Amino acid sequence: MSLTNHVAFVTGASQGIGRAIALRLAKDGAAVALAARNQTKLDEVAAEITAAGGTAATFAMDVANEDQIKQSVKDAIARFGKVDILVNNAGITRDTLAMRMKRADWDDVINTNLTGSFLCMQAVISSMLKQRWGRIINIASVFGQMGQAGQANYAASKAGLIGLTMAMAREVASRSITVNAIAPGFIETAMTSELSPEFKEMALKMIPLGRTGTDAEIAAAASFLASEAAGYITGHVLNVNGGMLMG
């Protein structure tokens, strides 16, 4: 599943799942544009990629800022000549029960997780249409499929991302551009490390495989969907959840 001669733009690439995806795509041969808010962490990921013989460049960007998205994609295309793989991974949480949720907490999550992904698609699509090839991979969540108490904003954003994935897949399929989503289950990351031991114990009971997933397993799924091997898959939600949700 070589990605040689492809250029990937990965949001939220400074840590967690985004970092793992960036490292895997680079290992598989893609040049990687690393986008996130934290320049220091981006530089560390870029150094790791180049030390392993890969190619990477960093772009400080907040996916809640449309102007920064447009400029970063423009700069990435100027640097690499194109962007033909987009991984929309950047996301935030602002958890609380719906009855207590402030409008700002709702807006921040929707703007980052859903609107930001949409704007990134808009920014890269011309490059993909021009060469009549592309891969868009949206990182959704099992909670966008089954809901989660205390995460009305997050679940809505990820459910919306799944719907957006299917709509975009239909719009660009004639140009050999595929649009798919990955719905991770309970994955060990910095974000999940903040969850209470009680919640983690409850979550494990819901997972038939009896363990949490790793960011490397999500990265492997992203690498597959980015490859030629997945050329006949579009509008699909790939569940990587240990059996937490089936069907």
C-alpha positions in Angstrom: 0.0 0.0 0.0 2.7 2.5 -1.1 1.8 6.2 -0.9 4.9 7.3 -2.8 4.3 10.5 -4.9 1.3 11.5 -2.8 0.9 14.4 -0.5 -1.2 14.2 2.7 -2.5 17.1 4.7 -3.3 16.0 8.3 -5.1 18.2 10.8 -4.5 17.8 14.5 -1.2 16.2 13.6 0.7 17.4 16.7 -0.4 14.6 19.0 -2.5 11.5 19.5 -4.3 9.9 16.6 -3.3 12.7 14.2 0.4 12.3 15.0 0.1 8.5 14.6 -1.6 8.9 11.2 1.0 11.4 10.0 3.8 9.1 11.0 2.2 6.1 9.3 1.5 8.0 6.0 5.0 9.2 5.9 6.3 5.7 6.6 4.2 4.5 3.6 5.9 7.1 1.3 3.7 10.2 1.4 5.0 13.7 1.9 3.0 15.0 4.9 1.8 18.5 5.6 1.4 18.6 9.4 -1.3 21.1 10.6 -2.2 22.0 14.2 -2.2 24.9 16.6 0.9 23.9 18.6 4.0 24.7 16.5 6.5 23.2 19.0 4.7 19.8 18.9 4.4 20.0 15.1 8.2 20.6 14.8 8.7 17.4 17.0 6.6 15.3 14.7 8.3 16.7 11.6 11.7 16.0 13.1 10.6 12.4 13.8 9.4 12.0 10.2 12.6 13.4 8.6 14.8 11.4 10.9 13.2 8.3 9.6 13.8 9.4 6.0 10.4 10.9 5.3 9.3 14.3 4.1 7.2 16.7 6.2 6.4 20.4 6.6 4.5 22.1 9.4 1.7 24.6 9.2 0.4 26.3 12.3 -3.4 26.4 11.9 -6.6 26.4 13.9 -9.4 24.5 12.1 -11.9 26.9 13.7 -10.3 29.7 11.7 -11.3 29.8 8.0 -8.6 32.2 6.9 -5.9 30.1 8.5 -7.2 26.9 6.8 -7.1 28.6 3.4 -3.6 30.0 3.9 -2.2 26.8 5.2 -3.5 24.7 2.4 -2.3 27.3 -0.1 1.1 27.2 1.5 1.2 23.4 1.5 0.3 23.3 -2.2 3.1 25.8 -2.9 5.5 23.6 -0.9 4.6 20.2 -2.3 2.8 21.0 -5.6 -0.5 19.4 -4.6 -2.6 17.9 -1.8 -4.3 14.6 -2.8 -4.9 13.1 0.7 -6.8 15.0 3.4 -7.2 13.6 6.9 -9.6 15.6 9.0 -8.6 14.6 12.5 -8.5 17.8 14.6 -11.2 17.7 17.2 -12.1 19.0 20.7 -14.5 18.1 23.5 -16.4 20.3 25.9 -18.3 17.7 27.9 -21.3 18.4 30.1 -24.9 17.4 30.3 -27.0 19.1 27.7 -29.2 20.9 30.2 -26.1 22.6 31.5 -24.2 23.1 28.3 -23.3 26.7 27.4 -23.9 27.9 23.9 -20.2 28.6 23.6 -19.4 25.0 24.4 -21.8 23.8 21.7 -20.5 26.3 19.1 -16.8 25.6 19.8 -17.2 21.8 19.3 -19.3 22.1 16.2 -17.1 24.8 14.6 -13.9 22.8 15.2 -15.1 19.2 14.6 -17.6 19.7 11.8 -17.3 23.1 10.2 -13.5 23.0 10.3 -13.6 19.6 8.5 -15.9 21.0 5.9 -13.7 24.0 5.3 -10.6 21.8 4.9 -12.4 19.8 2.3 -13.3 23.0 0.4 -9.7 24.2 0.6 -8.2 21.0 -0.9 -10.8 19.8 -3.3 -9.6 21.9 -6.3 -6.2 20.2 -6.1 -7.8 16.8 -6.1 -10.3 17.6 -8.9 -7.4 19.0 -11.1 -5.6 15.6 -11.1 -8.8 13.5 -10.9 -7.6 11.6 -7.9 -8.0 12.1 -4.2 -8.6 10.6 -0.7 -10.5 12.4 2.0 -10.6 10.6 5.4 -12.7 12.0 8.2 -12.0 10.9 11.8 -15.5 10.5 13.3 -16.3 8.5 16.5 -18.4 5.6 17.7 -20.3 8.2 19.8 -21.4 9.9 16.6 -23.1 6.6 15.9 -24.5 5.6 19.2 -24.5 8.8 21.3 -23.1 9.5 24.7 -24.5 11.2 27.7 -22.7 14.4 28.5 -21.4 14.7 24.9 -24.4 16.1 23.0 -22.1 18.6 21.2 -19.4 16.1 20.4 -21.8 13.3 19.3 -23.7 15.8 17.1 -20.4 17.0 15.5 -19.3 13.5 14.7 -22.7 12.3 13.5 -22.7 15.4 11.2 -19.2 14.5 10.0 -20.5 11.1 8.9 -23.4 12.7 7.0 -20.9 15.1 5.4 -18.7 12.2 4.4 -21.5 10.5 2.5 -22.7 13.7 0.8 -19.2 14.6 -0.3 -18.6 11.1 -1.5 -21.5 11.4 -3.9 -20.4 14.8 -5.1 -16.8 13.9 -6.1 -16.9 10.2 -7.0 -17.0 10.8 -10.7 -13.5 12.3 -10.4 -12.0 9.3 -8.7 -12.0 11.0 -5.3 -13.1 8.8 -2.4 -14.5 10.2 0.9 -14.6 7.9 3.9 -14.8 8.1 7.6 -13.1 6.2 10.4 -15.1 5.8 13.6 -12.7 5.0 16.4 -14.0 3.4 19.6 -12.2 3.7 22.9 -8.6 4.6 21.9 -5.8 5.3 24.4 -4.8 9.0 23.8 -4.1 12.1 25.8 -7.7 13.0 25.5 -9.0 9.7 26.9 -6.4 9.6 29.6 -8.3 12.4 31.4 -11.4 10.2 31.7 -12.2 8.8 35.2 -11.3 5.3 36.1 -15.0 4.5 36.6 -15.8 5.6 33.0 -12.9 3.5 31.6 -14.0 0.4 33.5 -17.5 0.9 32.2 -16.2 1.3 28.6 -14.1 -1.8 28.7 -17.2 -3.9 29.7 -18.8 -2.7 26.4 -15.9 -3.8 24.2 -16.1 -7.5 23.1 -12.3 -7.6 22.5 -11.8 -6.6 26.1 -9.2 -3.9 25.5 -8.8 -0.3 24.4 -7.5 0.4 20.9 -4.3 2.2 20.0 -3.6 5.2 17.8 -1.5 2.9 15.6 -4.6 0.9 14.8 -6.4 4.0 13.6 -3.4 5.0 11.6 -3.4 1.6 9.9 -7.0 2.1 8.9 -6.2 5.6 7.5 -3.3 4.2 5.5 -5.5 1.6 3.9 -8.2 4.1 3.0 -5.6 6.4 1.5 -4.2 3.7 -0.7 -5.0 2.4 -4.1 -6.2 -0.8 -2.5 -9.3 1.1 -1.2 -10.1 2.7 -4.6 -13.6 1.1 -4.7 -14.6 2.2 -1.2 -16.3 5.5 -0.8 -19.0 6.9 1.5 -18.1 4.3 4.0 -17.7 4.4 7.8 -14.9 2.1 8.9 -15.6 1.1 12.5 -12.4 0.5 14.5 -13.9 -0.1 17.9 -13.1 -3.6 19.1 -16.7 -4.6 18.6 -18.2 -1.9 20.8 -20.7 -1.1 18.0 -21.6 -3.7 15.4 -23.8 -3.5 12.3 
